[in-house]
Amino acid sequence: MRSREKKKSSATVREVVAAATVVGVLATGATAAHAAPEGTDQPATASVTFLSPEQYEQQWGVPSTVPPKVSELADEARVTVATSDRQASGAAPAIEMDPGGGKPAEWWIILKEYRDRSNRTVPVRLGNGALGYNHYAVRHNLRSFAPLEAAFKTTKPDKINGNRIEYIAYVVNTGNGAIHKIVRVITQNARHSSDYAYETPDGKPVGVITAYCQGENKCPDWVNKVPS
C-alpha cells in the first residue's frame, strides 16, 4: 500500500513540475521579444530566420538586447586585401553551379547580385582566398546566401566609411524575437579594392569582401541551414 502511495506521490510531483515548466515558458514567452540570446546553443533551424535590423524593428521594435558586441576579427577590421592573399586561389565553392561556364573560374565572376533598398548594387563574386565567396565560405564557414539577402534589405547600412559599407543580419527566433547571432557583411562599393590590388572588369563594384558571424572565426554549421 505504501509503495502505491509513494508512486502516486512521485507522479504528482512530476505533473506539478511539468505544469510549472509550461507556465514558466508561457510567462517568459510573453516578454522574450528582446530576450538575451541563447549563447552558443543550437536553436532548431525551423524556428529561426534572418532579418535585417530594419526588418527586425518593423516586426519586433528596437531590440533592447543583442549578442554582446565583440571586437571585429583582426583580418576583417579593414577592406584592404593582404598581400600574401592576393594570388590565393582558395577552395572551390560549395555550390551547385559552374561559375566559369566551362572556362577557368576567375575571381570576378558574379555568383549573386543584390541591391539594397537605397539602390546600391552589391555583387557576390566567386572570389579567391582574399575576398568574395571563396574567402568567407572557407575561412568563416558561411556558405548560405540567405544572411546576405536579408542584410541588404535595408536603406540603412550598419556602417559607411567611404566605399566601405557594412551590413548586418540578425539570426532571429521567429516565435519571440530573440536574437541568436549577428552576421556581418563587409562590402566595397567601388570597382577596385581599397588597396587597388583588385579591379573588376565589368564596371560593377567589387561587392562583398567578406561575411562572418560576429565575434567568431567560423559560423556554426546550423547557421547555413537557416531558411531565408
N, C-alpha and C positions, 0 to 999 in steps of 0.2 A: 504493500500500500504506500509506504513511504517512498519507494522507488518511483511509483507512478506520479506521486505529488511532486517529487523532485524534477522529473522530466517535464511535467506540466509547467512548473515554475520556470525552468530554463527556457522553454518555448515562449513563455510570456515575456521574459526578458528580451529574447531575440526580437520578438514582434515590436516591443516598445522601442528598442534601439533602431530597428528598421524604420519605424514611423517617425522617430525623431530625425533620422537622417534625411528622409523625404522632406519633412517640414523645413529642415535646415537648408536643403537645396532650393526649395521654393522661396524661402525667405531671402537667401542671398542672391538668387537669380534676379529678383526684382531690382536689386541695387548694384548689379555687377556690370552694368554697361561700361563703366570706366574702371573696372577692377584691374588690379595689378596682373601682369602676365603670368603664365603658368611656368615660368622658368624654362628649363630645357626639356620638360616632359613633352612627349609627343602627343599632340591632340589628334583626334580622329579627323582625317583629312576631309571627310564628308561634312564636318561641322565648321570648317574654316574657309575663308576666301581671301582674295587680295582686293584691297581698296586703296585708292589714292587718298591722301589726307582730306582733299576737297570732298570726295565721295563720302568719306567717313563722317565728316561734320554734318553733311546733309542728312545722313541717316541716324547718327548717334549723338551729334553735338560735339563740342570741343572736348577731346579726351582729357580727363583730369590726371591720368597716369599713363605712361607709356614705358616700354622697356628702358632701363637706365641708359643714358647716352654714354657710350664708350668712345674713347679717343679713336679716331679713324685709323685703320690699319696703315702701317708705315708706308707700304708700297702704293697705297691708294690715296694718300694725302695730297697728291698732285696729279696733273694730267700728263706731265712730261713723261715720255717713254724712256725707260732705262736703256743706255747704250748697249748693254750686254744682251738685251732682249730684241734689239731692232731686227735681227735676221732670224730670230727664232721662229720655227715653223709651227710649234705647238702640236697638239694631238688632233686627230680627225674628230669632227663634231659628232656628238651622239644624236643625230637627227636623220630621219629617213628622207634624204634628198641628195641630189647630185649637184652640189653648189657650183661646180665648174662646168656643168653641161657637157661632160665628157672631156673637158680641157683641164689643164692644171688649175687647181683652185687657188686663185690669188687672194690676198688678204682683203682686197677691197670689194669682193663680191658681196652683194646685199642679200641677206637671208630674209630679213623682215624690214618693213619701213612703216614708221608710225608718224603721227602728227599730234603734238599736244594741243590743248584747247586754245592756245594762242597762235596756232597755225605754224609752229616751228616743225620743220622736217627732222626726224630723228631715225636714221638708218641703224640697223643692227647688221654689221658686216661680219663675214666669216672670220676675219682677223687672223692672229697668229699667237705666239707666246707673249706678245706685248700688249695687245689690245683686241677688242672685239670679242665675239663669241668664243673663239678658241682659247682666249685668255681667261675669261671669267668662268667658263664652263669647267675647265680643267683645274684652274688654281683655286676657285671658290666653290666648286661643286654646285653651280647653279645652271641647270640645263633647261629649265622651263622658261618659256616666253611669257607666261601668264603674269608674273610680277611686273615685267616691263610694260606690258599692255596696260595694266592698272596704273602704274606710276605716271604714264603720260596722259591720263585722263584728268588733266588739271590745267588751270590757267596760271597757277602759282607754283613754279618750281620751288624746291626747298632752299636752294642757294643759287645765286647767279654772280659770277665773277668773270666779267669779260665774256670770252667764248666758252668758258667752263660753266656748264649748267648741271645742277644736281637735282634729281628727283627721288622721291621715296614712295614706297608702297607698304602699307600695313598688312600683316597677316592677321586677319580678324575672325574671332569666333562669331559665327552668324546668329547664334542664339542670344548672346548677351553683350556683344560688342567688345569683349576683352581683346586686347592687342597682344599677340604672342611674340611677334618679331617684326623688325623693320628691314626691308630690302632697300638698299641704297643703289641708285643708278647714276653713274657719272658719265656725262656726255661732253663732246667737243663740237660746238656749233660753228665750225669753220671747215674749210676744205683741207686744212693741214693740222697736224698735231701741234701742241703748244711749243715743241722744240723743233718743228719743221722737219722732223725725221720722216714723216709720212705725209703724202698729199694725195687726195683722191683724184682719179682720172675722169670722173663722171660729173664734176662740178657740184656735187652734193656734199653736205657736211660729213666729217668723219663719223659722227654719231656716237654710239655707245663705246666708251673706252673700257669700262668695267662695270660690274654689278656684283653685289655681295650682301650677305646677311650682316647687318651692322654689328660690329664687335666680335665677329667670328671669322676665323680664317677660312672655314668651309661651312657652307649651309648643311644642315642635316638633310638626309635623303627625303624625309617626309615633305619638305618644302617643295620639292619637284613634283609631288603628286597632288598638290592642292589645286582644285579646279578653278578655272578662270570665271 
